[in-house]
């Protein structure tokens, strides 16, 4: 029954994510008391996804670091440059809004990219490596990137950030991989398959909560907010597309392309929102928080595009060999 439920949830994700976001926005602040659940849901989803990986796979990724380095290049150089350029072009006399676009692109890759990689059968070990290393480097990368692109010196409570990252990523990942290693992969087909549908439900819950956090920012809707929303969409969409194109140019295997696409497109918007509210004026926070509008929807869209592209490619190959 759980396997069937998981199958239906995977097929429904392109519809569930935007619907969940709309529900969250309509509910509004009523979900604010549930924000404490987000780290725990992240930890659970990371644990479930890690049950399919082991330390040997992680070692292989580290031994062949070029795809990983390419992902970091997209995440922390090309995308911040893109956000900086679009921001200055569209909001020439509004440096705070431009700073918001840049901040949204210098935060580490989103933890939920791991779930989308799992759904679309990407390279889980590769995605896990990017998420782990990128988030652990974030206390150094984020302030340096902001100093470079914005010219602001930002102080971050590195220890507090590291504690959250250890809880959400490191510990559940290590536990999942350790169980996979000890059971010689059997845990994936036993416990992993039973828990998989609940990780999809976890995405729905997180999107609803984030939608509630986004609701207050949409109360004062005007033309400027509409323009910011459109710009955020263009910037966010390019992350997925650029990662897909670059990984394709390098002729990587399908599973690596899938992982690079999601890791390059998604961002830890929750962390970005905290930074924006803590260290910058409210005008900076708006573009960052608005990133919640499109992140999961774009992930659904690009997941479908990847599936159609590789299905079409596979079909053409079979037809040509007949």
RAWO-V203629 format. One record per residue. N is the residue number from 0. PSI is psi in radians with two decimals (none if undefined). OMEGA is omega in whole degrees, -180 to 180 (999 if undefined). D_LAST is the distance of its C-alpha to the last C-alpha in Angstrom with 1 decimal. Layout:
n psi omega d_last
N PSI OMEGA D_LAST
N PSI OMEGA D_LAST
//
This chain:
n psi omega d_last
0 -0.76 -180 38.0
1 -0.62 178 38.0
2 -0.73 178 34.3
3 -0.74 178 33.7
4 -0.76 179 36.2
5 -0.72 179 34.5
6 -0.78 -180 31.1
7 -0.65 180 32.9
8 -0.70 178 34.8
9 -0.78 -180 31.8
10 -0.52 -175 30.4
11 -0.14 -175 33.9
12 -0.70 179 34.7
13 -0.41 180 34.0
14 -0.56 -178 36.6
15 -0.70 -175 38.9
16 -0.88 178 39.7
17 -0.63 179 41.0
18 -0.72 180 42.8
19 -0.68 179 44.4
20 -0.76 179 45.6
21 -0.75 179 47.2
22 -0.78 180 48.8
23 -0.75 179 50.3
24 -0.71 -179 51.6
25 -0.66 179 53.2
26 -0.67 177 54.8
27 -2.39 -173 56.1
28 -0.11 -180 58.6
29 -0.32 179 58.5
30 -0.04 -174 55.7
31 -0.54 -179 57.7
32 -0.06 -180 59.2
33 0.01 -176 55.7
34 -0.45 180 54.8
35 -0.33 -179 56.0
36 -0.41 -172 53.0
37 -0.88 179 50.4
38 -0.63 -179 50.8
39 -0.67 177 50.6
40 -0.74 176 47.5
41 -0.81 -178 45.9
42 -0.75 179 46.9
43 -0.81 -179 45.4
44 -0.69 179 42.1
45 -0.71 178 42.0
46 -0.82 -179 42.9
47 -0.78 179 40.1
48 -0.57 -178 37.5
49 -0.27 180 38.9
50 -0.29 178 38.4
51 0.07 -178 34.8
52 2.79 174 36.0
53 3.05 -174 38.1
54 -0.46 178 40.3
55 -0.72 179 37.8
56 -0.70 179 35.2
57 -0.68 179 38.1
58 -0.64 179 39.1
59 -0.72 179 35.6
60 -0.75 -179 35.8
61 -0.59 179 39.3
62 -0.45 177 38.4
63 1.40 -167 35.8
64 -0.11 -173 37.8
65 -0.87 178 36.2
66 -0.65 179 34.1
67 -0.79 180 37.1
68 -0.62 176 39.4
69 -0.72 178 37.1
70 -0.77 178 37.4
71 -0.63 178 41.1
72 -0.77 178 41.2
73 -0.81 -176 39.5
74 -0.78 -166 41.7
75 0.09 173 45.1
76 -1.02 -176 45.0
77 -0.79 -178 42.5
78 -0.73 174 42.9
79 -0.64 176 46.7
80 -0.74 178 46.8
81 -0.79 179 44.7
82 -0.72 179 47.0
83 -0.78 -179 50.1
84 -0.84 180 49.0
85 -0.71 -180 48.1
86 -0.81 -180 51.2
87 -0.51 180 53.5
88 -0.78 -175 51.9
89 -0.67 -177 52.2
90 1.13 -175 55.3
91 -0.72 -176 57.3
92 0.39 -178 60.6
93 1.35 -177 59.5
94 -0.47 -180 59.0
95 -0.74 177 59.0
96 -0.73 177 55.9
97 -0.70 177 54.1
98 -0.66 178 55.2
99 -0.74 177 53.6
100 -0.76 -178 50.2
101 -0.79 180 50.5
102 -0.69 180 51.6
103 -0.42 -177 48.6
104 -0.18 180 46.4
105 -0.22 176 48.3
106 2.77 -176 48.4
107 2.90 179 45.9
108 2.62 -177 42.4
109 2.44 180 42.4
110 -0.56 -178 42.3
111 -0.21 175 40.2
112 -0.53 179 37.3
113 -0.70 -179 36.9
114 -0.74 180 36.2
115 -0.62 176 33.6
116 -0.71 179 31.9
117 -0.77 -179 31.9
118 -0.74 -175 30.6
119 0.35 172 27.6
120 0.83 174 26.9
121 -3.02 179 28.1
122 1.74 -174 29.8
123 -0.73 -180 33.0
124 -0.69 179 34.9
125 -0.82 180 34.4
126 -0.73 180 35.5
127 -0.70 179 38.4
128 -0.79 -180 39.5
129 -0.82 -178 39.6
130 -0.84 -178 41.5
131 -0.96 -174 43.9
132 -0.71 -179 44.8
133 -0.76 -179 44.9
134 -0.62 179 47.2
135 -0.46 178 49.4
136 -0.18 -173 49.8
137 -0.63 178 50.5
138 -0.36 179 54.4
139 -0.69 -176 54.2
140 -0.77 -174 51.3
141 -0.92 180 52.5
142 -0.63 179 56.1
143 -0.76 -180 55.1
144 -0.75 179 52.5
145 -0.69 178 55.1
146 -0.66 -178 57.7
147 -0.81 -173 55.4
148 -0.52 -175 54.1
149 -0.52 -179 57.0
150 0.28 179 59.9
151 2.41 173 61.1
152 2.07 -176 62.0
153 2.28 178 60.7
154 2.23 -177 62.0
155 2.41 175 59.8
156 1.53 -173 60.8
157 -0.69 -177 58.4
158 -0.75 179 59.6
159 -0.73 178 59.1
160 -0.76 -180 55.6
161 -0.65 179 54.7
162 -0.75 179 56.0
163 -0.72 -179 53.7
164 -0.66 178 50.7
165 -0.73 -180 51.5
166 -0.78 -173 51.8
167 -0.51 -171 48.7
168 -1.01 -169 46.3
169 -0.98 -176 47.6
170 -0.89 179 49.1
171 -0.57 179 46.4
172 -0.83 180 43.7
173 -0.73 179 45.5
174 -0.80 180 46.2
175 -0.80 180 42.6
176 -0.62 179 41.3
177 -0.75 178 44.1
178 -0.67 177 43.3
179 -0.75 -179 39.7
180 -0.78 -176 40.9
181 -0.56 -178 43.5
182 0.07 -179 41.2
183 0.69 176 38.3
184 -0.13 -176 36.0
185 -0.49 -177 37.0
186 -0.50 -179 38.9
187 -0.72 -177 35.8
188 -0.22 179 34.6
189 -1.37 -178 38.2
190 -0.69 -176 40.4
191 -0.82 -179 37.8
192 -0.54 179 35.8
193 -0.57 -177 39.1
194 -0.29 -175 40.4
195 -0.80 -180 37.3
196 -0.53 -179 38.1
197 -0.47 176 41.6
198 -0.60 176 40.4
199 -0.71 177 38.6
200 -0.59 178 41.9
201 -0.69 177 43.6
202 -0.77 -179 41.8
203 -0.78 -179 43.0
204 -0.76 -179 46.5
205 -0.73 -180 46.6
206 -0.69 178 45.3
207 -0.78 180 48.0
208 -0.77 179 50.7
209 -0.62 176 49.7
210 -0.67 177 49.7
211 -0.66 178 53.3
212 -0.53 -178 54.2
213 -0.46 -173 52.8
214 -0.82 -178 54.8
215 -0.51 -178 58.1
216 -0.29 -178 56.6
217 0.00 -179 55.4
218 -0.71 -180 58.8
219 1.25 -176 60.1
220 2.22 176 57.2
221 -3.02 -178 57.8
222 -0.62 179 56.1
223 -0.76 177 56.2
224 -0.73 178 54.5
225 -0.74 179 51.8
226 -0.67 177 51.3
227 -0.74 179 51.1
228 -0.79 180 48.5
229 -0.70 180 46.4
230 -0.73 177 46.8
231 -0.72 179 46.0
232 -0.80 -179 42.7
233 -0.79 -180 41.8
234 -0.83 -178 42.8
235 -0.74 -179 41.1
236 -0.63 -178 37.8
237 -0.52 179 37.6
238 -0.80 178 37.8
239 -0.85 -175 34.4
240 -0.80 -179 32.8
241 -0.74 179 34.4
242 -0.72 179 33.3
243 -0.84 -178 29.7
244 -0.81 -178 29.7
245 -0.76 179 31.6
246 -0.57 176 29.4
247 -0.66 178 26.3
248 -0.55 178 28.1
249 -0.04 179 28.7
250 0.75 177 24.9
251 2.81 178 25.9
252 2.75 -176 23.6
253 -0.76 -176 22.9
254 -0.60 178 25.7
255 -0.69 178 28.2
256 -0.77 179 27.4
257 -0.81 -179 28.0
258 -0.76 180 31.2
259 -0.63 -180 32.5
260 -0.85 -179 31.9
261 -0.71 180 34.0
262 -0.59 180 36.6
263 -0.41 -177 37.0
264 -0.53 -174 37.4
265 2.66 179 39.7
266 2.70 176 43.4
267 1.39 -175 46.1
268 -0.59 180 47.8
269 -0.79 178 50.4
270 -0.71 179 51.6
271 -0.67 180 51.6
272 -0.73 179 53.7
273 -0.78 179 56.3
274 -0.76 -178 56.6
275 -0.80 -178 57.0
276 -0.62 -175 59.7
277 -0.72 -169 61.5
278 -0.13 -174 61.7
279 2.88 174 61.3
280 2.82 -178 62.8
281 -0.55 -178 61.2
282 -0.46 179 59.5
283 -0.59 -176 57.3
284 -0.55 -174 56.2
285 -0.91 179 54.9
286 -0.58 -180 51.7
287 -0.89 -178 51.0
288 -0.60 180 51.4
289 -0.30 175 49.4
290 -0.42 177 46.4
291 -0.44 -178 46.2
292 -0.66 -167 45.3
293 -0.31 -169 41.8
294 -0.91 -178 40.7
295 -0.61 179 39.1
296 -0.77 178 37.9
297 -0.64 177 36.2
298 -0.74 177 34.7
299 -0.80 -178 33.2
300 -0.88 -178 31.9
301 -0.50 174 30.3
302 -0.74 178 28.9
303 -0.69 179 27.1
304 -0.72 177 26.0
305 -0.75 179 24.6
306 -0.82 -179 22.7
307 -0.70 -179 21.2
308 -0.85 -177 20.4
309 -0.53 175 18.6
310 -0.78 179 16.9
311 -0.73 -180 15.6
312 -0.75 180 14.7
313 -0.72 -180 12.8
314 -0.78 -180 11.0
315 -0.66 179 10.2
316 -0.76 180 9.0
317 -0.73 -178 6.5
318 -0.68 -177 5.4
319 -0.34 -179 5.6
320 -0.07 -180 3.8
321 none 999 0.0
//
